[in-house]
Amino acid sequence: MTSYAPELPENSDKLEITLPTALELTRLGLATMVDIRQTFEVEMKGAMPDTLHIPLFEVKVMLGHALTEDEQDILDAGQPKEMDAKSFFTMINKLHNGRDHLLLCICNSGRRSVSAALMLRSLGYPKALSVAGGFQAWKKLQAASAADAAAAGTAAST
Protein backbone atom coordinates (compact mmCIF):
# COMPACT_ATOMS: atom_id res chain seq x y z
CA MET A 1 0.00 0.00 0.00
CA THR A 2 1.34 3.43 -0.90
CA SER A 3 1.61 6.04 1.83
CA TYR A 4 -0.98 8.79 1.64
CA ALA A 5 0.33 12.36 1.42
CA PRO A 6 -2.28 14.86 0.19
CA GLU A 7 -1.34 18.24 -1.19
CA LEU A 8 -1.91 20.74 1.59
CA PRO A 9 -2.82 24.36 0.98
CA GLU A 10 -0.27 27.02 1.88
CA ASN A 11 -2.41 28.28 4.76
CA SER A 12 -3.02 24.83 6.27
CA ASP A 13 -1.29 25.90 9.49
CA LYS A 14 -4.27 28.21 10.12
CA LEU A 15 -6.48 25.13 10.18
CA GLU A 16 -4.40 23.31 12.79
CA ILE A 17 -4.40 23.33 16.56
CA THR A 18 -2.09 21.49 18.91
CA LEU A 19 -3.09 18.24 20.56
CA PRO A 20 -2.97 19.70 24.11
CA THR A 21 -5.30 22.51 23.01
CA ALA A 22 -7.64 20.03 21.33
CA LEU A 23 -7.74 17.85 24.44
CA GLU A 24 -8.48 20.86 26.66
CA LEU A 25 -11.26 22.14 24.37
CA THR A 26 -12.77 18.65 24.39
CA ARG A 27 -12.46 18.38 28.17
CA LEU A 28 -14.23 21.75 28.55
CA GLY A 29 -17.07 20.54 26.31
CA LEU A 30 -16.36 23.10 23.59
CA ALA A 31 -15.22 20.66 20.91
CA THR A 32 -15.58 17.12 19.67
CA MET A 33 -12.65 15.16 18.30
CA VAL A 34 -13.55 13.38 15.07
CA ASP A 35 -11.26 10.45 14.23
CA ILE A 36 -11.23 10.33 10.43
CA ARG A 37 -9.01 7.25 10.10
CA GLN A 38 -10.40 4.21 8.35
CA THR A 39 -11.94 1.51 10.56
CA PHE A 40 -9.06 -0.93 10.05
CA GLU A 41 -6.59 1.75 11.20
CA VAL A 42 -8.53 2.26 14.43
CA GLU A 43 -8.70 -1.51 14.94
CA MET A 44 -4.97 -1.98 14.28
CA LYS A 45 -3.55 1.03 16.11
CA GLY A 46 -6.21 1.70 18.71
CA ALA A 47 -8.91 4.24 19.34
CA MET A 48 -8.66 7.49 21.22
CA PRO A 49 -11.14 7.84 24.07
CA ASP A 50 -13.98 10.33 23.67
CA THR A 51 -13.69 10.61 19.88
CA LEU A 52 -16.34 10.21 17.22
CA HIS A 53 -15.25 7.89 14.40
CA ILE A 54 -16.17 9.09 10.89
CA PRO A 55 -13.93 7.58 8.17
CA LEU A 56 -12.92 10.35 5.76
CA PHE A 57 -12.63 8.33 2.55
CA GLU A 58 -16.04 6.74 3.00
CA VAL A 59 -17.54 10.21 3.52
CA LYS A 60 -15.82 11.47 0.39
CA VAL A 61 -17.26 8.59 -1.65
CA MET A 62 -20.70 9.09 -0.11
CA LEU A 63 -20.60 12.78 -1.08
CA GLY A 64 -19.54 11.99 -4.65
CA HIS A 65 -15.92 13.14 -4.37
CA ALA A 66 -13.34 11.34 -6.47
CA LEU A 67 -10.64 9.49 -4.55
CA THR A 68 -6.99 9.49 -5.51
CA GLU A 69 -5.42 6.11 -6.20
CA ASP A 70 -3.78 6.15 -2.74
CA GLU A 71 -7.08 7.02 -1.06
CA GLN A 72 -8.85 4.21 -2.92
CA ASP A 73 -6.13 1.75 -1.86
CA ILE A 74 -6.60 2.75 1.77
CA LEU A 75 -10.38 2.53 1.45
CA ASP A 76 -10.12 -0.91 -0.17
CA ALA A 77 -7.89 -2.18 2.66
CA GLY A 78 -10.74 -2.31 5.16
CA GLN A 79 -14.40 -3.07 5.67
CA PRO A 80 -16.62 -0.01 5.06
CA LYS A 81 -18.51 1.44 8.01
CA GLU A 82 -22.27 1.63 7.62
CA MET A 83 -23.01 5.32 7.07
CA ASP A 84 -25.26 7.27 4.77
CA ALA A 85 -25.43 10.98 3.98
CA LYS A 86 -28.41 11.58 6.24
CA SER A 87 -26.76 10.04 9.32
CA PHE A 88 -23.48 11.84 8.57
CA PHE A 89 -25.09 15.28 8.30
CA THR A 90 -27.40 14.64 11.26
CA MET A 91 -24.40 13.73 13.41
CA ILE A 92 -22.30 16.71 12.27
CA ASN A 93 -25.21 19.16 12.58
CA LYS A 94 -25.93 18.02 16.14
CA LEU A 95 -22.33 18.72 17.11
CA HIS A 96 -21.53 21.80 15.07
CA ASN A 97 -24.84 23.62 15.15
CA GLY A 98 -26.85 22.06 17.96
CA ARG A 99 -24.04 22.07 20.53
CA ASP A 100 -22.01 24.88 18.91
CA HIS A 101 -18.95 22.63 18.98
CA LEU A 102 -15.65 22.90 17.19
CA LEU A 103 -15.08 19.86 15.00
CA LEU A 104 -11.50 18.73 15.60
CA CYS A 105 -10.44 16.29 12.90
CA ILE A 106 -7.72 13.83 13.85
CA CYS A 107 -6.03 11.20 11.69
CA ASN A 108 -2.87 9.15 12.14
CA SER A 109 -0.25 11.87 11.61
CA GLY A 110 -2.14 15.11 11.03
CA ARG A 111 -2.07 15.26 7.22
CA ARG A 112 -5.43 13.77 6.23
CA SER A 113 -7.15 15.70 9.00
CA VAL A 114 -6.30 19.01 7.28
CA SER A 115 -8.09 17.71 4.18
CA ALA A 116 -11.03 16.65 6.34
CA ALA A 117 -11.22 20.09 8.00
CA LEU A 118 -11.12 21.75 4.57
CA MET A 119 -13.87 19.45 3.30
CA LEU A 120 -16.08 20.18 6.32
CA ARG A 121 -15.50 23.91 5.87
CA SER A 122 -16.49 23.63 2.21
CA LEU A 123 -19.71 21.93 3.34
CA GLY A 124 -20.58 24.91 5.55
CA TYR A 125 -18.97 23.99 8.88
CA PRO A 126 -16.51 26.85 9.53
CA LYS A 127 -15.52 25.57 12.98
CA ALA A 128 -13.65 22.54 11.61
CA LEU A 129 -9.96 22.29 12.51
CA SER A 130 -7.19 19.73 12.23
CA VAL A 131 -5.27 18.36 15.21
CA ALA A 132 -1.55 18.64 14.46
CA GLY A 133 0.39 15.41 14.86
CA GLY A 134 -2.72 13.24 14.98
CA PHE A 135 -2.97 9.86 16.70
CA GLN A 136 0.84 9.51 16.71
CA ALA A 137 1.13 12.69 18.81
CA TRP A 138 -1.53 11.35 21.17
CA LYS A 139 0.39 8.05 21.58
CA LYS A 140 3.60 10.02 22.36
CA LEU A 141 1.72 12.12 24.89
CA GLN A 142 0.35 8.97 26.54
CA ALA A 143 3.85 7.42 26.67
CA ALA A 144 5.31 10.63 28.15
CA SER A 145 2.56 10.77 30.79
CA ALA A 146 3.20 7.14 31.71
CA ALA A 147 6.96 7.80 31.96
CA ASP A 148 6.34 10.89 34.14
CA ALA A 149 4.04 8.91 36.41
CA ALA A 150 6.62 6.11 36.72
CA ALA A 151 9.37 8.63 37.48
CA ALA A 152 7.20 10.32 40.10
CA GLY A 153 6.46 6.94 41.69
CA THR A 154 10.17 6.07 41.78
CA ALA A 155 11.10 9.46 43.28
CA ALA A 156 8.38 9.16 45.94
CA SER A 157 9.60 5.73 47.05
CA THR A 158 13.24 6.79 47.51
MARMI-968557 format. One record per residue (C-alpha): x, y, z; residue number from 1. Coordinates in nm, 3 decimals, padded with zeros to 5 digits. Example, Ala and Ser with C-alpha at 12.3 -4.5 7.8 and 13.67 -1.06 7.14 Angstrom:
BEGIN
+---------+---------+---------+-----+
|      xx |      yy |      zz | seq |
+---------+---------+---------+-----+
|  01.230 | -00.450 |  00.780 |   1 |
|  01.367 | -00.106 |  00.714 |   2 |
+---------+---------+---------+-----+
% end
This chain:
BEGIN
+---------+---------+---------+-----+
|      xx |      yy |      zz | seq |
+---------+---------+---------+-----+
|  00.000 |  00.000 |  00.000 |   1 |
|  00.134 |  00.343 | -00.090 |   2 |
|  00.161 |  00.604 |  00.183 |   3 |
| -00.098 |  00.879 |  00.164 |   4 |
|  00.033 |  01.236 |  00.142 |   5 |
| -00.228 |  01.486 |  00.019 |   6 |
| -00.134 |  01.824 | -00.119 |   7 |
| -00.191 |  02.074 |  00.159 |   8 |
| -00.282 |  02.436 |  00.098 |   9 |
| -00.027 |  02.702 |  00.188 |  10 |
| -00.241 |  02.828 |  00.476 |  11 |
| -00.302 |  02.483 |  00.627 |  12 |
| -00.129 |  02.590 |  00.949 |  13 |
| -00.427 |  02.821 |  01.012 |  14 |
| -00.648 |  02.513 |  01.018 |  15 |
| -00.440 |  02.331 |  01.279 |  16 |
| -00.440 |  02.333 |  01.656 |  17 |
| -00.209 |  02.149 |  01.891 |  18 |
| -00.309 |  01.824 |  02.056 |  19 |
| -00.297 |  01.970 |  02.411 |  20 |
| -00.530 |  02.251 |  02.301 |  21 |
| -00.764 |  02.003 |  02.133 |  22 |
| -00.774 |  01.785 |  02.444 |  23 |
| -00.848 |  02.086 |  02.666 |  24 |
| -01.126 |  02.214 |  02.437 |  25 |
| -01.277 |  01.865 |  02.439 |  26 |
| -01.246 |  01.838 |  02.817 |  27 |
| -01.423 |  02.175 |  02.855 |  28 |
| -01.707 |  02.054 |  02.631 |  29 |
| -01.636 |  02.310 |  02.359 |  30 |
| -01.522 |  02.066 |  02.091 |  31 |
| -01.558 |  01.712 |  01.967 |  32 |
| -01.265 |  01.516 |  01.830 |  33 |
| -01.355 |  01.338 |  01.507 |  34 |
| -01.126 |  01.045 |  01.423 |  35 |
| -01.123 |  01.033 |  01.043 |  36 |
| -00.901 |  00.725 |  01.010 |  37 |
| -01.040 |  00.421 |  00.835 |  38 |
| -01.194 |  00.151 |  01.056 |  39 |
| -00.906 | -00.093 |  01.005 |  40 |
| -00.659 |  00.175 |  01.120 |  41 |
| -00.853 |  00.226 |  01.443 |  42 |
| -00.870 | -00.151 |  01.494 |  43 |
| -00.497 | -00.198 |  01.428 |  44 |
| -00.355 |  00.103 |  01.611 |  45 |
| -00.621 |  00.170 |  01.871 |  46 |
| -00.891 |  00.424 |  01.934 |  47 |
| -00.866 |  00.749 |  02.122 |  48 |
| -01.114 |  00.784 |  02.407 |  49 |
| -01.398 |  01.033 |  02.367 |  50 |
| -01.369 |  01.061 |  01.988 |  51 |
| -01.634 |  01.021 |  01.722 |  52 |
| -01.525 |  00.789 |  01.440 |  53 |
| -01.617 |  00.909 |  01.089 |  54 |
| -01.393 |  00.758 |  00.817 |  55 |
| -01.292 |  01.035 |  00.576 |  56 |
| -01.263 |  00.833 |  00.255 |  57 |
| -01.604 |  00.674 |  00.300 |  58 |
| -01.754 |  01.021 |  00.352 |  59 |
| -01.582 |  01.147 |  00.039 |  60 |
| -01.726 |  00.859 | -00.165 |  61 |
| -02.070 |  00.909 | -00.011 |  62 |
| -02.060 |  01.278 | -00.108 |  63 |
| -01.954 |  01.199 | -00.465 |  64 |
| -01.592 |  01.314 | -00.437 |  65 |
| -01.334 |  01.134 | -00.647 |  66 |
| -01.064 |  00.949 | -00.455 |  67 |
| -00.699 |  00.949 | -00.551 |  68 |
| -00.542 |  00.611 | -00.620 |  69 |
| -00.378 |  00.615 | -00.274 |  70 |
| -00.708 |  00.702 | -00.106 |  71 |
| -00.885 |  00.421 | -00.292 |  72 |
| -00.613 |  00.175 | -00.186 |  73 |
| -00.660 |  00.275 |  00.177 |  74 |
| -01.038 |  00.253 |  00.145 |  75 |
| -01.012 | -00.091 | -00.017 |  76 |
| -00.789 | -00.218 |  00.266 |  77 |
| -01.074 | -00.231 |  00.516 |  78 |
| -01.440 | -00.307 |  00.567 |  79 |
| -01.662 | -00.001 |  00.506 |  80 |
| -01.851 |  00.144 |  00.801 |  81 |
| -02.227 |  00.163 |  00.762 |  82 |
| -02.301 |  00.532 |  00.707 |  83 |
| -02.526 |  00.727 |  00.477 |  84 |
| -02.543 |  01.098 |  00.398 |  85 |
| -02.841 |  01.158 |  00.624 |  86 |
| -02.676 |  01.004 |  00.932 |  87 |
| -02.348 |  01.184 |  00.857 |  88 |
| -02.509 |  01.528 |  00.830 |  89 |
| -02.740 |  01.464 |  01.126 |  90 |
| -02.440 |  01.373 |  01.341 |  91 |
| -02.230 |  01.671 |  01.227 |  92 |
| -02.521 |  01.916 |  01.258 |  93 |
| -02.593 |  01.802 |  01.614 |  94 |
| -02.233 |  01.872 |  01.711 |  95 |
| -02.153 |  02.180 |  01.507 |  96 |
| -02.484 |  02.362 |  01.515 |  97 |
| -02.685 |  02.206 |  01.796 |  98 |
| -02.404 |  02.207 |  02.053 |  99 |
| -02.201 |  02.488 |  01.891 | 100 |
| -01.895 |  02.263 |  01.898 | 101 |
| -01.565 |  02.290 |  01.719 | 102 |
| -01.508 |  01.986 |  01.500 | 103 |
| -01.150 |  01.873 |  01.560 | 104 |
| -01.044 |  01.629 |  01.290 | 105 |
| -00.772 |  01.383 |  01.385 | 106 |
| -00.603 |  01.120 |  01.169 | 107 |
| -00.287 |  00.915 |  01.214 | 108 |
| -00.025 |  01.187 |  01.161 | 109 |
| -00.214 |  01.511 |  01.103 | 110 |
| -00.207 |  01.526 |  00.722 | 111 |
| -00.543 |  01.377 |  00.623 | 112 |
| -00.715 |  01.570 |  00.900 | 113 |
| -00.630 |  01.901 |  00.728 | 114 |
| -00.809 |  01.771 |  00.418 | 115 |
| -01.103 |  01.665 |  00.634 | 116 |
| -01.122 |  02.009 |  00.800 | 117 |
| -01.112 |  02.175 |  00.457 | 118 |
| -01.387 |  01.945 |  00.330 | 119 |
| -01.608 |  02.018 |  00.632 | 120 |
| -01.550 |  02.391 |  00.587 | 121 |
| -01.649 |  02.363 |  00.221 | 122 |
| -01.971 |  02.193 |  00.334 | 123 |
| -02.058 |  02.491 |  00.555 | 124 |
| -01.897 |  02.399 |  00.888 | 125 |
| -01.651 |  02.685 |  00.953 | 126 |
| -01.552 |  02.557 |  01.298 | 127 |
| -01.365 |  02.254 |  01.161 | 128 |
| -00.996 |  02.229 |  01.251 | 129 |
| -00.719 |  01.973 |  01.223 | 130 |
| -00.527 |  01.836 |  01.521 | 131 |
| -00.155 |  01.864 |  01.446 | 132 |
|  00.039 |  01.541 |  01.486 | 133 |
| -00.272 |  01.324 |  01.498 | 134 |
| -00.297 |  00.986 |  01.670 | 135 |
|  00.084 |  00.951 |  01.671 | 136 |
|  00.113 |  01.269 |  01.881 | 137 |
| -00.153 |  01.135 |  02.117 | 138 |
|  00.039 |  00.805 |  02.158 | 139 |
|  00.360 |  01.002 |  02.236 | 140 |
|  00.172 |  01.212 |  02.489 | 141 |
|  00.035 |  00.897 |  02.654 | 142 |
|  00.385 |  00.742 |  02.667 | 143 |
|  00.531 |  01.063 |  02.815 | 144 |
|  00.256 |  01.077 |  03.079 | 145 |
|  00.320 |  00.714 |  03.171 | 146 |
|  00.696 |  00.780 |  03.196 | 147 |
|  00.634 |  01.089 |  03.414 | 148 |
|  00.404 |  00.891 |  03.641 | 149 |
|  00.662 |  00.611 |  03.672 | 150 |
|  00.937 |  00.863 |  03.748 | 151 |
|  00.720 |  01.032 |  04.010 | 152 |
|  00.646 |  00.694 |  04.169 | 153 |
|  01.017 |  00.607 |  04.178 | 154 |
|  01.110 |  00.946 |  04.328 | 155 |
|  00.838 |  00.916 |  04.594 | 156 |
|  00.960 |  00.573 |  04.705 | 157 |
|  01.324 |  00.679 |  04.751 | 158 |
+---------+---------+---------+-----+
% end
